[in-house]
Amino acid sequence: MQLSFQRLRQLKLKAAQINRKLASFNQNKHVRFNKISKRRYRFDNFLIDKKIDFLTQGGIADEIRQRGNVAEAVSVDTQPLVLTDFHITKRSQFH
């Protein structure tokens, strides 16, 4: 499976949209769950789930990992989330 330029553009636009939503409440690129309200916690989890779904849907993440040039093009915008204990950090796993 190869990603067409049109599909790649769709993915980059979707990733940028998700990142804008994350950035709107996550200015420092990390949120400590124990310092935010339950409502905010649910909102955080919703966005994290959306992002993980987006990155893993249809083997997109595997495709990106296998193809260096696609990885370079997509990783700038997608920045997968790395979840540690009660801590969220945005990092790129493709570098």
N, C-alpha and C positions, 0 to 999 in steps of 0.2 A: 504494500500500500504506500503510495506516494501522495504527499499533500500538494494539491494544486495551489497556484498563487492565490486564486480566489478563496479557497478554503483557509489558507494561511492568513489571509487578510481578515477573514471572519473571526478566526481564533484570536488574532492580535487585538481586534476591536473589542471582542468580548472580554478578553483579559484586561484590557485597559479600563473597561467599564467596571469590572469587579474591583480592580485596584483603586479606582476613584472612590467607590463606596467604602472600601477599607480605609483609605486615607482620610475620609471625612470624619471618622471618630478615632483614628489611630495615628495621630500626628507624629509620634515618636517611634513608629513602626513596632511597638510592642505594648501590650496591655496586660496588667496583672489582674487576674480574675478576682482575687480577694479584695481588690480596691474598688470594684464597680458593683452597681446594683444588679439584682437578678434580671431586671428587664434588659439592661445593657448586656448582661451575660448571654441571654437568649439571642439578642441581636448579633453579637459577636459570633456565636456558634452557627447561626443561620448563614452568615457570610462565609465563614470558614468552610462549612459543609458545601456551599455553592461552589467555592473555589476548588475544593478537592474533587467534587463531582466533575467540574469542568476540565480539570487537568487529567483525570483518569478515564473519562468517558471515551469509549471506543478505542482504547489503546493509544490515545494521543500522546501520553507521556512516554510510552515505549517508543513510539515512532520518532519523537523528538530526540530521545536518548541515542537512538541508532544512527541518526543522520546529523552529522556535525554541522552542515550548513543550515539546516532547519533549526537546530539547537541554538545557533548563534542568532538567528532571526527572531525566534520566539522567546528565548529566555529573558531578554531585556524587558519585555512587557509582562510576562506571566509571573515571575518571581514566586515560586511555590512556597507555601507556608510550612515551616517546620514547627511542629507542636512539641514543646517540652512540658514538664510538669507545671501546670497552671501558668504557663507562659507562652505567648505567641511571638514568633519572630519571623519576619519575612526574609527569606534567603533564596538564592538561586541554586538549584541542585545540579545545574547543567554545566557549571564551570569547574 
